[in-house]
């Protein structure tokens, strides 16, 4: 049995499974208080894991971390949500605190592995997984093997720059199409600071990737009414607008909300088209909170945009599907990482013995 741990910016999840299926023997979900930093999260892991280890014969731990990691060294590089993780030796901490060997991976890579093996990508040779939530991340699995091991980053579709004019590190697909990017666009529109751009070419310049001038909502008579409707939905506080709020408004006829969401889907579709053109995956699996907007508001416009921008010979060669494993996808992926790490110890790897072996040696000593 293996223990899978997901460490995010707002939630902590632990699950126990055999790594062979999408079934868990046990699962726990805890809220994270980011203000208390990494130390508080480690305390939560230690307490929750102790109970699970008493119940199940766990031999290894897999961790899916919400941020960049050095997999080979078992170290967190940094967290963009929680302080205290910078260059933290998380695999070593598990070895010392839980008495178990551990393997560390990025949360999106872990999710990609899980969806390829047990979810919407099962049975496919090449699977691109994309999560669209607070940020946008990606992972690529080929032949059941996660691509990019030992590299600083891989399949980071959210950090594509949409066009030649996007020359700043923050000018990314993520800044336009993630949950935070969508909310930022809505706040700007509500403040009447900017008009809604017509497509990715607003950041791309004349060499951009979108259509010319196909949105004109700022000149429409109902703009103020739609703006007031959105503000009423959030009690007049524009900072409370989220992609979910926009989805509810759009489904009830608010054209301003619909245009903001359509814009984000166009940008995401452009990015997916570039990835498909380069990698030719058989299936693109999309998860994350924004994808929960559903078929009409998310998947249909994303598919339409992908088809517009993708290399034509590949237009009918792929599927774009919703993720199948839901909230537990990273936990399943972490378990898969732990299961495949057996016998693959390497530099900086703390996975030298299984728990049973350690206990036997202790008894002998």
N, C-alpha and C positions, 0 to 999 in steps of 0.2 A: 504494500500500500504506500501511497505517496501523499504528502501534504502540499497543497497548492495555496499560495498566498498572493493576493492582489493588493498592492499598495497604491492608492490613488491620492488625489488631492482632497477629496471629501469623504471617501469611504475606504474601509479595510474589509477584505473578505478572505476567509480561510475555508478550504474544503479538502476532504479526503476522498481519494479515488484510486482505482487500480491502473489508470492510464490506458485502458483498453476500450473504454466506452465513454458515453456522455452521462453516465450515472455517477452520482456522488453518494458515498456512505454517510457523510455528514457535511454540514455547511453552516458557517456563521458569518453574519454581516455586522460590522460595527461602524459607527460614524466617527469621522476624524475631526478633531479640533485643530485646524491648521495653526492657530495662534500658539499652541503649546509645542509646536515643532516636532522634529523627528524623534526625540527622546520619548515623548508621550506615545507615539505610534509603536515604538519598540516595546514599551511596557504592555501595550494592548496585545501585540503579537505574542509576547511571552506568556501572558495570562491565558489567552484563548488557545494557543497551541498546547499548553500544558494539559488542559482538559481533553483535547483531542488525542494527544499522545498516550494518555492513560487508557483510552477506549480502543485504540486501533494500533496494530503493529506497523507503524510507519517507519520506512527505511531511509527516505530521502525527502528533501524539501525543494520545491521549485517556487521561484518568486517572479511575478510579473510586476515590474516597477513603472510607475507613471512618470517617466522621464528618461533621459539618456543614461546608459550604463556601459561599463566596461565588462562585457560578459566573461572574457578570458581571465580577468583578474578578480571577478566577483565583486566589483566595486560600483557603487552609484557615482555617477559623474556629478549630477546636480538635479534638484527638483525646482521647477518653476512655480510651484504652489506652496511648498512647505520648507521652512528654513531647517538647517541642521543636517542635510543629506550630502552636502558637498564632499566628494571624494570619500564616501563612507564605505568601509569594507563589510558589506551586508552579508555576503556568503560566509565570511569568517565569523561574524557575529552569530549566525545561526549555528555554526559548528560549536562555538564556545558556549552559547546560551542554551540551545536546545539539544546539544549532543548529537546532532545529525548533519551529514553532509548536505550541501546545498548548491543549487545552480541558480544564477540570476539572469533574467532577461528583461528586455523592454516590454511594457504591457501590450503594446500593439503587435509586436512580433509574436508574443505569446498567444494573443487572440487569433492571429493569422494561422498559427499552427493548429489551434483547436478547431477553427472553422474548416480548415483543409482536411483534417482527419475525421472529425465527428459532426461537422455542421453542413452548411450549404455548399461547401466545396468538396465534399466527400466523393472520392472516385475520380477526381479530375487531376490531370498531370500538373497544370500550372494554375495557381490560385493567387489572385491579388486581393488582399483584404484591406479595406479602408474604414477607419472609424471617423465619424463626423459628429463631434460633440463640442465640448468647450474649445478644443483644438481639432486639428485634422492630422491623423497619422496613418501610416501604411505598413504593410508587411507582405512579403512575397514568399510563397512556398512552391517549390518545384520537386516533383517526385516524392512528396511527403517530407522534404527536408527544407528547413528554414534557410532562406538565402541571406547572405551578408554576415555570417558569423565571423567575429573578429574584426569587423569593420566599424568605424565610429558611428555610421548611420547607414541605413539602407531603405529603399522604397519610401522615402519621406515625401510623399506626394503633396502634403500640406505646405511644404517649403519650396515648391516650384514657384518661380517668378513669372507672373503672367505678362510677358512681353518685354521688349527691349528697354522700355522706360522704367521698368520695375528694378531699379539698380540699388535699392536699399534693402538690407537684410530683412526688415520688417514688412516689405512690400510683397507679400506672399499670397498664395491661394488661401491659406489659413486665415489671413487677416480679412478676407472678403467673404469666405463661405463657411467658416466655423460658427458655432453658436455665439461666441463672443463677437465675431465679425458681423454677423447678422444683427445682433443687438446694437452694435456701434452704428451700423448703417441706419437702423431705425431711429436711434437717438438723434443723429444728424438730420434726418428727414423731419422729425418732429420739431426740431429747433429751427427748421427751415434754413439750415446752414448751407446745404447743397442740394442740387437736383439729383435724382437717381441717374447714375450713368447708364448708357445704353448697352454696355457689355464689357468684357475684359479689355477691349481696345481703349477704354478710358484710362487704363494704366499702361497700355501697350504702345500708345502712340500710333503713327500711321502704319506700322508693321504689326499691328495687333491681331488678335485672334477672333474678334467678335463681329457682329453686324454693325452697320452704321445707323445710329439714330432711330432705333425702333421702340423707344419708350418716350412718352411725352406727357406723363401724368402730372408734371408740375404745372402744365397749362390747363389741366382739366378742371372743370368747375367744381367737382366734388372733392378736390384735394383737402380743403380745410375741414370738411365734414369727416372724412376718413381720419384725418389727424386728430380731431377732437374725440372720435370714437376710440382710437387707440389709447389716448390719454385717460379717458374715462375708465377703461379696462384696468388701468394700473394706478388708479387713484390720483391721477395728475402727476405721478412721479415717473418721468421718462426712463430713469435708471432701472426701473423694474420691468421694462419691456424685455422679453425673451423670445426665442424662436417659437416656443410653445404658445405664447400669447399671440404672436403673429399668425401662427397656424390656425388658432381658434378664430381669430378675426377674419382671416382670409376665407375660411370655410363658411363664414356667415356674410360674405359679400364685400368685405373691406378691400378695395382695390389697391390701396396704398400698401397694405400688408402683403397682398398677393404679389405686387411688383417687387417688393424687397426680397421675398422668398424666391421669386423667379430669377432675379439677378444672381442670387447666391447659387442656385442650381445651375445656372449657365456657366458660372466660373468653375464650379466643381466638375461639371460635365466636360469643360475644356481640359481640365487637368487630367481627368480619367482618360480622355481620348489620347493625350500625349503618352500616358503610361501604357495604354493598350497598343498604341502604335509601336512603342519600343519593345514591349515584353510579350505581346500576343497571348495574354492569359485566356484560358477557356472560360473562366468565370471570374467576375469581380464581385466580391461579397462586401456589402456595405452595412456597417453597424453604427452604434453611437446614438446619442439622444436626438440629434437633429433628424436622423433617418426615421425616427418614430412618427414624424409628420405624416408618413404613409404614402400610398401610391399616387394619389392625385396631386398632392402638394410637393412631393419630393421625388419619388422614383420615376414617375412618368416624365417630368421636365428634365431630370438628369439624363435619362436615356435619350431623350430627344436631342439634348445638347451634345452628348457623346457622339451620336450618329452624325451630327452636323460637322464635328471637328476631326473625327477619326480618319485614318488612312483608309480610303475607300475599299481596297481589297480585303480589309479586316472587318468591314461593317457588319457582316452576318456571322462572324466567327466566335462571338463571345455572348455571355449572358451577364446581366447585372441583377443580383439577387439580394434580398435582405438577409442579414445574419440570422442564423437559426438558434444559436445557443444563449441568446439573451444576456441578462446581467451577469451570468456566470462564465462568460466566454473566457475571460482572462484567467480565472481559477482553473478551468479545464486546460488552458494552454500551459499554465505553470506546472500542472501535474504532468502534462506531456513532456515538458522540458526535463523534469525530474526523472521520468521513466527512461528517457533516451540518454540521460547522462551517465547511466551505469556503465562502468568500464571505460569512460572517456576522459579520465582525469588528465589535466593539462596544466600549463603554467598558471600560477595564481589560483589554482583550483583547490578548494578545501574538501573535495569529495573523495577522501582517501579510503574510508571504510564505511560500511553500513552500520546501522545502530546495533544490530545483533552481533556483528563482529566486534564492535567496541565493547559491548557488554561481556562477551566471552573472554576477551583479553583482560578485562578488569577482574573477572572471576579467577582467571589463571594467575594473575599477578597477586 
